[in-house]
Amino acid sequence: MIDQTQAVIRFGLDGTIISANENFCKTLEYPLAEIQGKHHRMFVDPSYAKSAEYRDFWDRLGRGEPFTDRFQRRCKSGRMIWI
């Protein structure tokens, strides 16, 4: 049910993309084959990817802490969206 209604992506603890459902791929305009095995930073502004806030985001996830918020992400076309 979640895969039918939500955009879902799974990462390794290092931020490498393991899988994403069709909703996620459509929303960010990528086929799964183009993102699988790459790092999450491909979806964020380069300056944010270098920030302490971004490192903290991954540190918290790596410790197993739940993290929910609205996130700005970059689509394949370069368009920025909030998810």
HTML snippet that shows the backbone in 3Dmol.js (N, CA, C, O; Angstrom):
<script src="https://3Dmol.org/build/3Dmol-min.js"></script>
<div id="view" style="width:600px;height:400px;position:relative"></div>
<script>
const pdb = `
ATOM      1  N   MET A   1       0.815  -1.191   0.000  1.00  0.00           N
ATOM      2  CA  MET A   1       0.000   0.000   0.000  1.00  0.00           C
ATOM      3  C   MET A   1       0.863   1.262   0.000  1.00  0.00           C
ATOM      4  O   MET A   1       0.560   2.215  -0.717  1.00  0.00           O
ATOM      5  N   ILE A   2       1.935   1.277   0.797  1.00  0.00           N
ATOM      6  CA  ILE A   2       2.793   2.462   0.851  1.00  0.00           C
ATOM      7  C   ILE A   2       3.395   2.743  -0.517  1.00  0.00           C
ATOM      8  O   ILE A   2       3.432   3.895  -0.951  1.00  0.00           O
ATOM      9  N   ASP A   3       3.868   1.703  -1.203  1.00  0.00           N
ATOM     10  CA  ASP A   3       4.471   1.908  -2.526  1.00  0.00           C
ATOM     11  C   ASP A   3       3.493   2.496  -3.535  1.00  0.00           C
ATOM     12  O   ASP A   3       3.911   3.129  -4.503  1.00  0.00           O
ATOM     13  N   GLN A   4       2.218   2.298  -3.324  1.00  0.00           N
ATOM     14  CA  GLN A   4       1.221   2.825  -4.256  1.00  0.00           C
ATOM     15  C   GLN A   4       0.876   4.281  -3.977  1.00  0.00           C
ATOM     16  O   GLN A   4       0.359   4.970  -4.857  1.00  0.00           O
ATOM     17  N   THR A   5       1.155   4.761  -2.763  1.00  0.00           N
ATOM     18  CA  THR A   5       0.711   6.106  -2.392  1.00  0.00           C
ATOM     19  C   THR A   5       1.837   7.067  -2.026  1.00  0.00           C
ATOM     20  O   THR A   5       1.610   8.275  -1.955  1.00  0.00           O
ATOM     21  N   GLN A   6       3.036   6.562  -1.794  1.00  0.00           N
ATOM     22  CA  GLN A   6       4.149   7.399  -1.350  1.00  0.00           C
ATOM     23  C   GLN A   6       5.354   7.237  -2.274  1.00  0.00           C
ATOM     24  O   GLN A   6       5.519   6.209  -2.930  1.00  0.00           O
ATOM     25  N   ALA A   7       6.187   8.269  -2.311  1.00  0.00           N
ATOM     26  CA  ALA A   7       7.478   8.180  -2.993  1.00  0.00           C
ATOM     27  C   ALA A   7       8.473   7.615  -1.976  1.00  0.00           C
ATOM     28  O   ALA A   7       8.736   8.242  -0.949  1.00  0.00           O
ATOM     29  N   VAL A   8       9.023   6.436  -2.258  1.00  0.00           N
ATOM     30  CA  VAL A   8       9.873   5.736  -1.295  1.00  0.00           C
ATOM     31  C   VAL A   8      11.228   5.433  -1.922  1.00  0.00           C
ATOM     32  O   VAL A   8      11.313   4.950  -3.051  1.00  0.00           O
ATOM     33  N   ILE A   9      12.289   5.725  -1.167  1.00  0.00           N
ATOM     34  CA  ILE A   9      13.643   5.395  -1.605  1.00  0.00           C
ATOM     35  C   ILE A   9      14.375   4.765  -0.425  1.00  0.00           C
ATOM     36  O   ILE A   9      14.160   5.153   0.724  1.00  0.00           O
ATOM     37  N   ARG A  10      15.241   3.791  -0.711  1.00  0.00           N
ATOM     38  CA  ARG A  10      16.032   3.121   0.322  1.00  0.00           C
ATOM     39  C   ARG A  10      17.500   3.378   0.049  1.00  0.00           C
ATOM     40  O   ARG A  10      17.961   3.344  -1.092  1.00  0.00           O
ATOM     41  N   PHE A  11      18.232   3.640   1.146  1.00  0.00           N
ATOM     42  CA  PHE A  11      19.661   3.940   1.059  1.00  0.00           C
ATOM     43  C   PHE A  11      20.452   3.008   1.956  1.00  0.00           C
ATOM     44  O   PHE A  11      19.931   2.478   2.938  1.00  0.00           O
ATOM     45  N   GLY A  12      21.719   2.812   1.610  1.00  0.00           N
ATOM     46  CA  GLY A  12      22.654   2.205   2.538  1.00  0.00           C
ATOM     47  C   GLY A  12      23.042   3.259   3.564  1.00  0.00           C
ATOM     48  O   GLY A  12      22.737   4.437   3.383  1.00  0.00           O
ATOM     49  N   LEU A  13      23.710   2.852   4.639  1.00  0.00           N
ATOM     50  CA  LEU A  13      24.105   3.803   5.674  1.00  0.00           C
ATOM     51  C   LEU A  13      25.078   4.860   5.161  1.00  0.00           C
ATOM     52  O   LEU A  13      25.230   5.915   5.777  1.00  0.00           O
ATOM     53  N   ASP A  14      25.727   4.585   4.055  1.00  0.00           N
ATOM     54  CA  ASP A  14      26.658   5.562   3.474  1.00  0.00           C
ATOM     55  C   ASP A  14      25.974   6.516   2.500  1.00  0.00           C
ATOM     56  O   ASP A  14      26.634   7.367   1.903  1.00  0.00           O
ATOM     57  N   GLY A  15      24.651   6.384   2.331  1.00  0.00           N
ATOM     58  CA  GLY A  15      23.909   7.272   1.436  1.00  0.00           C
ATOM     59  C   GLY A  15      23.751   6.751   0.022  1.00  0.00           C
ATOM     60  O   GLY A  15      23.166   7.427  -0.824  1.00  0.00           O
ATOM     61  N   THR A  16      24.263   5.557  -0.248  1.00  0.00           N
ATOM     62  CA  THR A  16      24.134   4.963  -1.575  1.00  0.00           C
ATOM     63  C   THR A  16      22.702   4.483  -1.790  1.00  0.00           C
ATOM     64  O   THR A  16      22.113   3.845  -0.917  1.00  0.00           O
ATOM     65  N   ILE A  17      22.157   4.793  -2.948  1.00  0.00           N
ATOM     66  CA  ILE A  17      20.779   4.425  -3.268  1.00  0.00           C
ATOM     67  C   ILE A  17      20.703   2.926  -3.552  1.00  0.00           C
ATOM     68  O   ILE A  17      21.391   2.414  -4.435  1.00  0.00           O
ATOM     69  N   ILE A  18      19.865   2.241  -2.799  1.00  0.00           N
ATOM     70  CA  ILE A  18      19.662   0.803  -2.968  1.00  0.00           C
ATOM     71  C   ILE A  18      18.485   0.553  -3.903  1.00  0.00           C
ATOM     72  O   ILE A  18      18.582  -0.237  -4.842  1.00  0.00           O
ATOM     73  N   SER A  19      17.379   1.228  -3.638  1.00  0.00           N
ATOM     74  CA  SER A  19      16.193   1.057  -4.472  1.00  0.00           C
ATOM     75  C   SER A  19      15.279   2.265  -4.305  1.00  0.00           C
ATOM     76  O   SER A  19      15.421   3.045  -3.363  1.00  0.00           O
ATOM     77  N   ALA A  20      14.355   2.401  -5.221  1.00  0.00           N
ATOM     78  CA  ALA A  20      13.334   3.454  -5.158  1.00  0.00           C
ATOM     79  C   ALA A  20      12.102   2.931  -5.869  1.00  0.00           C
ATOM     80  O   ALA A  20      12.202   2.189  -6.846  1.00  0.00           O
ATOM     81  N   ASN A  21      10.937   3.324  -5.372  1.00  0.00           N
ATOM     82  CA  ASN A  21       9.726   2.862  -6.034  1.00  0.00           C
ATOM     83  C   ASN A  21       9.386   3.757  -7.231  1.00  0.00           C
ATOM     84  O   ASN A  21      10.015   4.792  -7.450  1.00  0.00           O
ATOM     85  N   GLU A  22       8.397   3.341  -7.983  1.00  0.00           N
ATOM     86  CA  GLU A  22       8.006   4.056  -9.197  1.00  0.00           C
ATOM     87  C   GLU A  22       7.573   5.489  -8.891  1.00  0.00           C
ATOM     88  O   GLU A  22       7.879   6.403  -9.657  1.00  0.00           O
ATOM     89  N   ASN A  23       6.868   5.693  -7.784  1.00  0.00           N
ATOM     90  CA  ASN A  23       6.432   7.047  -7.426  1.00  0.00           C
ATOM     91  C   ASN A  23       7.622   7.975  -7.208  1.00  0.00           C
ATOM     92  O   ASN A  23       7.604   9.124  -7.650  1.00  0.00           O
ATOM     93  N   PHE A  24       8.655   7.482  -6.529  1.00  0.00           N
ATOM     94  CA  PHE A  24       9.842   8.304  -6.309  1.00  0.00           C
ATOM     95  C   PHE A  24      10.507   8.629  -7.642  1.00  0.00           C
ATOM     96  O   PHE A  24      10.834   9.784  -7.915  1.00  0.00           O
ATOM     97  N   CYS A  25      10.702   7.619  -8.460  1.00  0.00           N
ATOM     98  CA  CYS A  25      11.377   7.821  -9.747  1.00  0.00           C
ATOM     99  C   CYS A  25      10.617   8.812 -10.626  1.00  0.00           C
ATOM    100  O   CYS A  25      11.230   9.672 -11.258  1.00  0.00           O
ATOM    101  N   LYS A  26       9.313   8.702 -10.671  1.00  0.00           N
ATOM    102  CA  LYS A  26       8.515   9.641 -11.464  1.00  0.00           C
ATOM    103  C   LYS A  26       8.608  11.052 -10.899  1.00  0.00           C
ATOM    104  O   LYS A  26       8.739  12.017 -11.652  1.00  0.00           O
ATOM    105  N   THR A  27       8.540  11.176  -9.583  1.00  0.00           N
ATOM    106  CA  THR A  27       8.569  12.490  -8.943  1.00  0.00           C
ATOM    107  C   THR A  27       9.882  13.214  -9.219  1.00  0.00           C
ATOM    108  O   THR A  27       9.886  14.418  -9.474  1.00  0.00           O
ATOM    109  N   LEU A  28      10.994  12.486  -9.170  1.00  0.00           N
ATOM    110  CA  LEU A  28      12.296  13.110  -9.388  1.00  0.00           C
ATOM    111  C   LEU A  28      12.809  12.947 -10.820  1.00  0.00           C
ATOM    112  O   LEU A  28      13.931  13.342 -11.137  1.00  0.00           O
ATOM    113  N   GLU A  29      11.971  12.360 -11.679  1.00  0.00           N
ATOM    114  CA  GLU A  29      12.217  12.313 -13.127  1.00  0.00           C
ATOM    115  C   GLU A  29      13.393  11.423 -13.536  1.00  0.00           C
ATOM    116  O   GLU A  29      14.044  11.683 -14.547  1.00  0.00           O
ATOM    117  N   TYR A  30      13.664  10.384 -12.760  1.00  0.00           N
ATOM    118  CA  TYR A  30      14.766   9.469 -13.066  1.00  0.00           C
ATOM    119  C   TYR A  30      14.249   8.048 -13.224  1.00  0.00           C
ATOM    120  O   TYR A  30      13.325   7.648 -12.516  1.00  0.00           O
ATOM    121  N   PRO A  31      14.831   7.277 -14.144  1.00  0.00           N
ATOM    122  CA  PRO A  31      14.591   5.829 -14.114  1.00  0.00           C
ATOM    123  C   PRO A  31      15.445   5.228 -12.990  1.00  0.00           C
ATOM    124  O   PRO A  31      16.518   5.747 -12.684  1.00  0.00           O
ATOM    125  N   LEU A  32      14.980   4.157 -12.386  1.00  0.00           N
ATOM    126  CA  LEU A  32      15.711   3.530 -11.288  1.00  0.00           C
ATOM    127  C   LEU A  32      17.145   3.193 -11.686  1.00  0.00           C
ATOM    128  O   LEU A  32      18.069   3.406 -10.901  1.00  0.00           O
ATOM    129  N   ALA A  33      17.338   2.677 -12.879  1.00  0.00           N
ATOM    130  CA  ALA A  33      18.678   2.270 -13.312  1.00  0.00           C
ATOM    131  C   ALA A  33      19.672   3.429 -13.298  1.00  0.00           C
ATOM    132  O   ALA A  33      20.876   3.207 -13.173  1.00  0.00           O
ATOM    133  N   GLU A  34      19.189   4.641 -13.424  1.00  0.00           N
ATOM    134  CA  GLU A  34      20.072   5.810 -13.468  1.00  0.00           C
ATOM    135  C   GLU A  34      20.487   6.304 -12.080  1.00  0.00           C
ATOM    136  O   GLU A  34      21.477   7.026 -11.955  1.00  0.00           O
ATOM    137  N   ILE A  35      19.751   5.927 -11.048  1.00  0.00           N
ATOM    138  CA  ILE A  35      20.083   6.402  -9.704  1.00  0.00           C
ATOM    139  C   ILE A  35      20.625   5.308  -8.789  1.00  0.00           C
ATOM    140  O   ILE A  35      21.349   5.602  -7.837  1.00  0.00           O
ATOM    141  N   GLN A  36      20.289   4.069  -9.062  1.00  0.00           N
ATOM    142  CA  GLN A  36      20.704   2.955  -8.208  1.00  0.00           C
ATOM    143  C   GLN A  36      22.227   2.890  -8.136  1.00  0.00           C
ATOM    144  O   GLN A  36      22.907   2.926  -9.162  1.00  0.00           O
ATOM    145  N   GLY A  37      22.755   2.794  -6.917  1.00  0.00           N
ATOM    146  CA  GLY A  37      24.198   2.716  -6.714  1.00  0.00           C
ATOM    147  C   GLY A  37      24.878   4.070  -6.588  1.00  0.00           C
ATOM    148  O   GLY A  37      26.060   4.136  -6.251  1.00  0.00           O
ATOM    149  N   LYS A  38      24.154   5.148  -6.852  1.00  0.00           N
ATOM    150  CA  LYS A  38      24.717   6.495  -6.712  1.00  0.00           C
ATOM    151  C   LYS A  38      24.396   7.035  -5.326  1.00  0.00           C
ATOM    152  O   LYS A  38      23.606   6.446  -4.588  1.00  0.00           O
ATOM    153  N   HIS A  39      25.011   8.157  -4.978  1.00  0.00           N
ATOM    154  CA  HIS A  39      24.812   8.741  -3.651  1.00  0.00           C
ATOM    155  C   HIS A  39      23.638   9.712  -3.640  1.00  0.00           C
ATOM    156  O   HIS A  39      23.348  10.377  -4.634  1.00  0.00           O
ATOM    157  N   HIS A  40      22.982   9.775  -2.509  1.00  0.00           N
ATOM    158  CA  HIS A  40      21.843  10.667  -2.294  1.00  0.00           C
ATOM    159  C   HIS A  40      22.147  12.117  -2.667  1.00  0.00           C
ATOM    160  O   HIS A  40      21.243  12.847  -3.074  1.00  0.00           O
ATOM    161  N   ARG A  41      23.397  12.544  -2.536  1.00  0.00           N
ATOM    162  CA  ARG A  41      23.733  13.956  -2.793  1.00  0.00           C
ATOM    163  C   ARG A  41      23.347  14.408  -4.193  1.00  0.00           C
ATOM    164  O   ARG A  41      23.279  15.610  -4.448  1.00  0.00           O
ATOM    165  N   MET A  42      23.094  13.484  -5.098  1.00  0.00           N
ATOM    166  CA  MET A  42      22.687  13.871  -6.455  1.00  0.00           C
ATOM    167  C   MET A  42      21.343  14.595  -6.460  1.00  0.00           C
ATOM    168  O   MET A  42      20.999  15.256  -7.440  1.00  0.00           O
ATOM    169  N   PHE A  43      20.584  14.473  -5.373  1.00  0.00           N
ATOM    170  CA  PHE A  43      19.262  15.095  -5.290  1.00  0.00           C
ATOM    171  C   PHE A  43      19.262  16.432  -4.555  1.00  0.00           C
ATOM    172  O   PHE A  43      18.211  17.056  -4.414  1.00  0.00           O
ATOM    173  N   VAL A  44      20.423  16.879  -4.085  1.00  0.00           N
ATOM    174  CA  VAL A  44      20.464  18.120  -3.303  1.00  0.00           C
ATOM    175  C   VAL A  44      21.370  19.147  -3.969  1.00  0.00           C
ATOM    176  O   VAL A  44      22.218  18.810  -4.795  1.00  0.00           O
ATOM    177  N   ASP A  45      21.174  20.399  -3.594  1.00  0.00           N
ATOM    178  CA  ASP A  45      22.027  21.479  -4.076  1.00  0.00           C
ATOM    179  C   ASP A  45      23.467  21.198  -3.629  1.00  0.00           C
ATOM    180  O   ASP A  45      23.680  20.800  -2.484  1.00  0.00           O
ATOM    181  N   PRO A  46      24.456  21.395  -4.506  1.00  0.00           N
ATOM    182  CA  PRO A  46      25.850  21.098  -4.139  1.00  0.00           C
ATOM    183  C   PRO A  46      26.324  21.806  -2.866  1.00  0.00           C
ATOM    184  O   PRO A  46      27.088  21.227  -2.094  1.00  0.00           O
ATOM    185  N   SER A  47      25.889  23.030  -2.639  1.00  0.00           N
ATOM    186  CA  SER A  47      26.319  23.731  -1.417  1.00  0.00           C
ATOM    187  C   SER A  47      25.728  23.064  -0.173  1.00  0.00           C
ATOM    188  O   SER A  47      26.386  23.005   0.866  1.00  0.00           O
ATOM    189  N   TYR A  48      24.511  22.567  -0.267  1.00  0.00           N
ATOM    190  CA  TYR A  48      23.902  21.858   0.861  1.00  0.00           C
ATOM    191  C   TYR A  48      24.622  20.529   1.106  1.00  0.00           C
ATOM    192  O   TYR A  48      24.808  20.128   2.255  1.00  0.00           O
ATOM    193  N   ALA A  49      25.024  19.852   0.037  1.00  0.00           N
ATOM    194  CA  ALA A  49      25.718  18.566   0.174  1.00  0.00           C
ATOM    195  C   ALA A  49      27.033  18.715   0.935  1.00  0.00           C
ATOM    196  O   ALA A  49      27.508  17.748   1.531  1.00  0.00           O
ATOM    197  N   LYS A  50      27.629  19.909   0.926  1.00  0.00           N
ATOM    198  CA  LYS A  50      28.893  20.165   1.630  1.00  0.00           C
ATOM    199  C   LYS A  50      28.681  20.709   3.040  1.00  0.00           C
ATOM    200  O   LYS A  50      29.649  20.952   3.761  1.00  0.00           O
ATOM    201  N   SER A  51      27.442  20.900   3.435  1.00  0.00           N
ATOM    202  CA  SER A  51      27.141  21.580   4.699  1.00  0.00           C
ATOM    203  C   SER A  51      27.182  20.644   5.907  1.00  0.00           C
ATOM    204  O   SER A  51      27.047  19.427   5.779  1.00  0.00           O
ATOM    205  N   ALA A  52      27.370  21.244   7.073  1.00  0.00           N
ATOM    206  CA  ALA A  52      27.317  20.501   8.333  1.00  0.00           C
ATOM    207  C   ALA A  52      25.918  19.933   8.549  1.00  0.00           C
ATOM    208  O   ALA A  52      25.764  18.845   9.104  1.00  0.00           O
ATOM    209  N   GLU A  53      24.913  20.661   8.114  1.00  0.00           N
ATOM    210  CA  GLU A  53      23.525  20.199   8.259  1.00  0.00           C
ATOM    211  C   GLU A  53      23.308  18.884   7.503  1.00  0.00           C
ATOM    212  O   GLU A  53      22.631  17.985   8.002  1.00  0.00           O
ATOM    213  N   TYR A  54      23.877  18.774   6.307  1.00  0.00           N
ATOM    214  CA  TYR A  54      23.731  17.550   5.512  1.00  0.00           C
ATOM    215  C   TYR A  54      24.490  16.395   6.168  1.00  0.00           C
ATOM    216  O   TYR A  54      23.986  15.274   6.227  1.00  0.00           O
ATOM    217  N   ARG A  55      25.695  16.668   6.656  1.00  0.00           N
ATOM    218  CA  ARG A  55      26.461  15.624   7.359  1.00  0.00           C
ATOM    219  C   ARG A  55      25.699  15.155   8.598  1.00  0.00           C
ATOM    220  O   ARG A  55      25.653  13.961   8.892  1.00  0.00           O
ATOM    221  N   ASP A  56      25.099  16.110   9.325  1.00  0.00           N
ATOM    222  CA  ASP A  56      24.320  15.763  10.510  1.00  0.00           C
ATOM    223  C   ASP A  56      23.117  14.897  10.141  1.00  0.00           C
ATOM    224  O   ASP A  56      22.786  13.952  10.858  1.00  0.00           O
ATOM    225  N   PHE A  57      22.469  15.217   9.032  1.00  0.00           N
ATOM    226  CA  PHE A  57      21.341  14.427   8.526  1.00  0.00           C
ATOM    227  C   PHE A  57      21.756  12.964   8.380  1.00  0.00           C
ATOM    228  O   PHE A  57      21.051  12.072   8.853  1.00  0.00           O
ATOM    229  N   TRP A  58      22.897  12.709   7.729  1.00  0.00           N
ATOM    230  CA  TRP A  58      23.353  11.337   7.521  1.00  0.00           C
ATOM    231  C   TRP A  58      23.875  10.702   8.802  1.00  0.00           C
ATOM    232  O   TRP A  58      23.707   9.500   9.009  1.00  0.00           O
ATOM    233  N   ASP A  59      24.506  11.495   9.663  1.00  0.00           N
ATOM    234  CA  ASP A  59      24.954  10.957  10.955  1.00  0.00           C
ATOM    235  C   ASP A  59      23.764  10.464  11.773  1.00  0.00           C
ATOM    236  O   ASP A  59      23.814   9.381  12.356  1.00  0.00           O
ATOM    237  N   ARG A  60      22.707  11.248  11.815  1.00  0.00           N
ATOM    238  CA  ARG A  60      21.506  10.868  12.566  1.00  0.00           C
ATOM    239  C   ARG A  60      20.874   9.604  11.986  1.00  0.00           C
ATOM    240  O   ARG A  60      20.499   8.695  12.727  1.00  0.00           O
ATOM    241  N   LEU A  61      20.758   9.551  10.669  1.00  0.00           N
ATOM    242  CA  LEU A  61      20.197   8.346  10.047  1.00  0.00           C
ATOM    243  C   LEU A  61      21.072   7.133  10.336  1.00  0.00           C
ATOM    244  O   LEU A  61      20.565   6.043  10.600  1.00  0.00           O
ATOM    245  N   GLY A  62      22.393   7.328  10.285  1.00  0.00           N
ATOM    246  CA  GLY A  62      23.326   6.237  10.559  1.00  0.00           C
ATOM    247  C   GLY A  62      23.219   5.692  11.971  1.00  0.00           C
ATOM    248  O   GLY A  62      23.515   4.523  12.216  1.00  0.00           O
ATOM    249  N   ARG A  63      22.795   6.540  12.900  1.00  0.00           N
ATOM    250  CA  ARG A  63      22.587   6.103  14.288  1.00  0.00           C
ATOM    251  C   ARG A  63      21.206   5.492  14.488  1.00  0.00           C
ATOM    252  O   ARG A  63      20.860   5.067  15.591  1.00  0.00           O
ATOM    253  N   GLY A  64      20.423   5.450  13.420  1.00  0.00           N
ATOM    254  CA  GLY A  64      19.088   4.863  13.504  1.00  0.00           C
ATOM    255  C   GLY A  64      18.028   5.805  14.031  1.00  0.00           C
ATOM    256  O   GLY A  64      16.930   5.371  14.382  1.00  0.00           O
ATOM    257  N   GLU A  65      18.344   7.097  14.093  1.00  0.00           N
ATOM    258  CA  GLU A  65      17.364   8.071  14.580  1.00  0.00           C
ATOM    259  C   GLU A  65      16.361   8.386  13.480  1.00  0.00           C
ATOM    260  O   GLU A  65      16.752   8.691  12.353  1.00  0.00           O
ATOM    261  N   PRO A  66      15.077   8.316  13.797  1.00  0.00           N
ATOM    262  CA  PRO A  66      14.075   8.697  12.790  1.00  0.00           C
ATOM    263  C   PRO A  66      14.190  10.189  12.492  1.00  0.00           C
ATOM    264  O   PRO A  66      14.518  10.985  13.372  1.00  0.00           O
ATOM    265  N   PHE A  67      13.920  10.551  11.265  1.00  0.00           N
ATOM    266  CA  PHE A  67      14.075  11.941  10.844  1.00  0.00           C
ATOM    267  C   PHE A  67      12.990  12.248   9.829  1.00  0.00           C
ATOM    268  O   PHE A  67      12.978  11.682   8.736  1.00  0.00           O
ATOM    269  N   THR A  68      12.093  13.128  10.182  1.00  0.00           N
ATOM    270  CA  THR A  68      11.041  13.526   9.253  1.00  0.00           C
ATOM    271  C   THR A  68      11.051  15.038   9.110  1.00  0.00           C
ATOM    272  O   THR A  68      11.300  15.767  10.070  1.00  0.00           O
ATOM    273  N   ASP A  69      10.779  15.489   7.918  1.00  0.00           N
ATOM    274  CA  ASP A  69      10.754  16.915   7.619  1.00  0.00           C
ATOM    275  C   ASP A  69      10.309  17.065   6.177  1.00  0.00           C
ATOM    276  O   ASP A  69      10.025  16.078   5.499  1.00  0.00           O
ATOM    277  N   ARG A  70      10.252  18.291   5.716  1.00  0.00           N
ATOM    278  CA  ARG A  70      10.093  18.563   4.286  1.00  0.00           C
ATOM    279  C   ARG A  70      11.495  18.825   3.759  1.00  0.00           C
ATOM    280  O   ARG A  70      12.282  19.530   4.390  1.00  0.00           O
ATOM    281  N   PHE A  71      11.802  18.256   2.605  1.00  0.00           N
ATOM    282  CA  PHE A  71      13.144  18.367   2.051  1.00  0.00           C
ATOM    283  C   PHE A  71      13.090  18.934   0.642  1.00  0.00           C
ATOM    284  O   PHE A  71      12.230  18.556  -0.154  1.00  0.00           O
ATOM    285  N   GLN A  72      14.003  19.834   0.338  1.00  0.00           N
ATOM    286  CA  GLN A  72      14.110  20.330  -1.027  1.00  0.00           C
ATOM    287  C   GLN A  72      15.027  19.379  -1.788  1.00  0.00           C
ATOM    288  O   GLN A  72      16.129  19.065  -1.337  1.00  0.00           O
ATOM    289  N   ARG A  73      14.559  18.928  -2.944  1.00  0.00           N
ATOM    290  CA  ARG A  73      15.325  17.986  -3.753  1.00  0.00           C
ATOM    291  C   ARG A  73      15.345  18.430  -5.207  1.00  0.00           C
ATOM    292  O   ARG A  73      14.419  19.081  -5.691  1.00  0.00           O
ATOM    293  N   ARG A  74      16.437  18.055  -5.901  1.00  0.00           N
ATOM    294  CA  ARG A  74      16.643  18.427  -7.294  1.00  0.00           C
ATOM    295  C   ARG A  74      16.226  17.272  -8.203  1.00  0.00           C
ATOM    296  O   ARG A  74      16.710  16.149  -8.064  1.00  0.00           O
ATOM    297  N   CYS A  75      15.325  17.566  -9.131  1.00  0.00           N
ATOM    298  CA  CYS A  75      14.899  16.585 -10.132  1.00  0.00           C
ATOM    299  C   CYS A  75      15.957  16.482 -11.228  1.00  0.00           C
ATOM    300  O   CYS A  75      16.869  17.305 -11.299  1.00  0.00           O
ATOM    301  N   LYS A  76      15.833  15.488 -12.063  1.00  0.00           N
ATOM    302  CA  LYS A  76      16.766  15.303 -13.171  1.00  0.00           C
ATOM    303  C   LYS A  76      16.827  16.541 -14.063  1.00  0.00           C
ATOM    304  O   LYS A  76      17.892  16.889 -14.572  1.00  0.00           O
ATOM    305  N   SER A  77      15.693  17.201 -14.250  1.00  0.00           N
ATOM    306  CA  SER A  77      15.635  18.397 -15.099  1.00  0.00           C
ATOM    307  C   SER A  77      16.308  19.606 -14.455  1.00  0.00           C
ATOM    308  O   SER A  77      16.495  20.631 -15.110  1.00  0.00           O
ATOM    309  N   GLY A  78      16.674  19.494 -13.169  1.00  0.00           N
ATOM    310  CA  GLY A  78      17.248  20.616 -12.440  1.00  0.00           C
ATOM    311  C   GLY A  78      16.219  21.378 -11.622  1.00  0.00           C
ATOM    312  O   GLY A  78      16.567  22.219 -10.792  1.00  0.00           O
ATOM    313  N   ARG A  79      14.960  21.076 -11.862  1.00  0.00           N
ATOM    314  CA  ARG A  79      13.874  21.718 -11.111  1.00  0.00           C
ATOM    315  C   ARG A  79      13.963  21.293  -9.648  1.00  0.00           C
ATOM    316  O   ARG A  79      14.196  20.122  -9.348  1.00  0.00           O
ATOM    317  N   MET A  80      13.778  22.248  -8.743  1.00  0.00           N
ATOM    318  CA  MET A  80      13.797  21.958  -7.312  1.00  0.00           C
ATOM    319  C   MET A  80      12.365  21.752  -6.836  1.00  0.00           C
ATOM    320  O   MET A  80      11.466  22.516  -7.187  1.00  0.00           O
ATOM    321  N   ILE A  81      12.163  20.708  -6.033  1.00  0.00           N
ATOM    322  CA  ILE A  81      10.838  20.416  -5.477  1.00  0.00           C
ATOM    323  C   ILE A  81      10.970  20.197  -3.973  1.00  0.00           C
ATOM    324  O   ILE A  81      12.067  19.962  -3.466  1.00  0.00           O
ATOM    325  N   TRP A  82       9.858  20.276  -3.272  1.00  0.00           N
ATOM    326  CA  TRP A  82       9.799  19.959  -1.845  1.00  0.00           C
ATOM    327  C   TRP A  82       9.062  18.634  -1.677  1.00  0.00           C
ATOM    328  O   TRP A  82       7.973  18.439  -2.217  1.00  0.00           O
ATOM    329  N   ILE A  83       9.673  17.735  -0.923  1.00  0.00           N
ATOM    330  CA  ILE A  83       9.029  16.454  -0.628  1.00  0.00           C
ATOM    331  C   ILE A  83       9.041  16.225   0.869  1.00  0.00           C
ATOM    332  O   ILE A  83       8.548  15.200   1.341  1.00  0.00           O
TER     333      ILE A  83
END
`;
const viewer = $3Dmol.createViewer("view");
viewer.addModel(pdb, "pdb");
viewer.setStyle({}, {cartoon: {color: "spectrum"}});
viewer.zoomTo();
viewer.render();
</script>
